[in-house]
Amino acid sequence: MLFLKRFAQGELRLGRIEAFSDGVFAIIVTLLVLDLRVPELHEPISTSDLGEQLILLLPKFLSWLISFVIVCKFWLNHHYALGLARHANYGMVWLNSIFLMFQSFVPFPTALMGEYPTNPLAVSLFGIVMSFNTVLFIVLQSYIIRNLLKPELVEEIDPRLTRKSLSGPAGYLLGAALAWFSVHAAFLFYILTPLLFITPPSRPKAEISHPG
């Protein structure tokens, strides 16, 4: 228990954590686009050949688009969650680091789904990874609310916030399950699920008047 108490120690500056997190998010969205490579043509001047190759790239474009929106959604909600904290402790830093670690893994299932869009395992793995990442974010946000919340925001936080957030991982898991019956239905769920959290909850008035 003494070991666990060590994580509740420390009053670290949020600015450095936010800067590090923003850097990781920036690298992730950059890595996502690297899988979109210019196709090689047998006939460089053939428009039909280029058109066919671009059509073959559509699943990769769609996978990139879905992941880009999801990562941006994570970044925006992450910014909101850190704004709730009065400061950081070691526990928050490590939860944030674990969350970022699995965020950095996102380009792999994205590339896998784009390369094998009709393979149920590839499409299902994408949903599982996104669901797990969403759970990690919920854990981080819940930790901040329980242990590091700014005093002026105590009465402003929706007590059902964590329960509402669980619809995110549920949506991704449903898409992962549907992939074994219809990859098209899975893609649809992956498109729609992040729209549930495309913006964070309404910022409390106290937070607006006392920016962190």
Summary of the structure (lengths in Angstrom):
residues: 212
radius of gyration: 19.8
end to end distance: 31.3
largest distance: 69.5
contacts: 664
relative contact order: 0.14
helix: 73%
strand: 2%
